[in-house]
């Protein structure tokens, strides 16, 4: 009786899997019929066929079925992305044997051959887009080039030596001349190092940002760092500059290194200053302060330090006190100064996102301290206001500041800040704006993108398309590439919106059906758009779909960010880098410690490849 019951259950399970297989086949045929006009690249047809089957499979909730299959020691279908029908057929075949309905031997699928074919397809498509894999790892590394790379060949060459396989130029920055110089350096480094390196030109696309901010007061604030006892551990630094250029505040350069503030002074006065001398002055708060001369950097530059904070304005009297002659005191005045942007600090109150093309300004308060005029800042794209409505959420600066639209009128969108630290948050220029509730439809390529594309088709291998939301976006880029004589150029679709995720199968078909093609999981904007709590789930879905289509994935945004910027990775970043090994390419951003980050990434990825292949655990021998 027990045997009869078990046989009956197995037969029921077999019927369930066969019904599932029939439903998957029906969806596969329907999708292939719809997609066929876009499959110009015939070598992609097997991959499109498998993708269609995978879409059909994932339209069903399979959790109960998976449990039943797993209890029998059969495939639970959880690793079938690259070969859907093969896996279903293999399960059906085994179940048929178990219930006594074995099929003829000639119908038994050659699993090893088919799986090998699917792995080869992914490798082939990855190679066509990103070039050959390095010798000791199959995951490629992409690095964003800093602006300095246009003038520093050795920086580019060293990136190749340390493991860069693809150089990314961000077309939201720099210009045609800089991009061409960067590309020339990459090609020269390829020849010198013997390492292949692809070039990706990343179109800025319809990225919404805050516009420019009005200038603040022309004041140089020298800051010092103190320990818990008030002792100076890091003095303020300033470069006294007699080149004729105006002074400026301390800042980070384009590769993330901090550079000291500069103060413009007279050349004749600076000529007499030597290391060990002092500069005495009274700052804007009427406090006596002293600059100690550290060293001469050049004929027109001297580095000085300050052991106490100070505010220096234009025209501040600077008295030179020689180390040898304490009485001598030649005086000069501080010169012109480039004022920093005004600080638009917002609390949980109102902010106007203005329609006008005007500089952003902080709020104004009356004598009683009440806000008489709220802070305002413009948006980089005026057309966005047509899609905004009251109640819609707004995220500013990659989600650091949250807001909700209270009303939209002729002045713009009135925002109520809902997420900000107690001390307030500062909104600067060119910070990202995300409107996850608003169905914004802007051209995928603006005039600046089209101009950049003219250059890209001459110097690059791959075009990165930002904020891809539909297959139509891919079609528009394809048309532009054909018009420029590059119909077969590689394309990477950057997925960073809910629409992009929802339409991913069609995006893949329209892209890979014509071009070497890949998908970038652009996790910065994607996290803001879909919610940080959903990012882990959605990035997995993207990986699965792309594997089903045998399409390479680029894992991007803030990979080893602390390592790149500060030379100290966090534990979470190391784990994230280990997870990134499942993608065919990992992207690092620019920063002062990029070389160290490449070394760490290479170590983590190379080790993880002994333990994991896509979603499959690899059981290398372990020794306890």
Buried (B, 14 or more C-beta within 10 A) or exposed (E): EEEEEEEEEBBEBBEBBBEBBEBBBEBBBEBBEEBEEBBEBEEBBEBBBBBBBBBBBBEEEBEEBBEBBEEBEBBBBEBBBBBBBBBBBBBBBBBBEBBEEEEEEEEEBEBEEBBEBBBEBBBBBBBBBBBEBBEEBBBBBBBBBBBBBBEBBEBBBBBBBBBBBBBBBBBBBBEBEBBBBBBBBBBEBBEEBEBBBBBBBBBBBBBBBBBBBBEBEBBBBBEBEEEEEEEBEEBBBBBBBBBEEBBBBBEEEBBBBEEBBBBBBBEEBBEEBBEEBBBBBBBBEEEEBBBBBBEBEEEBBBBBBBBBBBBBEBEBEBBBBBEEEEEEBBEBBBBEBEBBBBEBBBBBBBBBBBBEEEBBBBBEEEEEEEEEEBBBBBBBBBEBBEBBEEEBBBBBBBBBBBBBBEBBEEEBBBBBBEBBEEEBBBBBBBBBBBBBBBEBEBBBBBEEBBEBBEBBBEBBBBBBBBBBBBBEBBBBBBEBBEEBEBEEBBBBBBBBBBBBBEBBBBBBBBBBBBBBBBBBBBBBBBBBBBBEEBBEEBBBEBBBBBBBBBBBBBBBBBBBBBBBBEEEBEEEBBEBBBBBBBBBBBBBBBBBBBBBBBBBBBEBBBEBBEEBBBEEEEEEEEEE
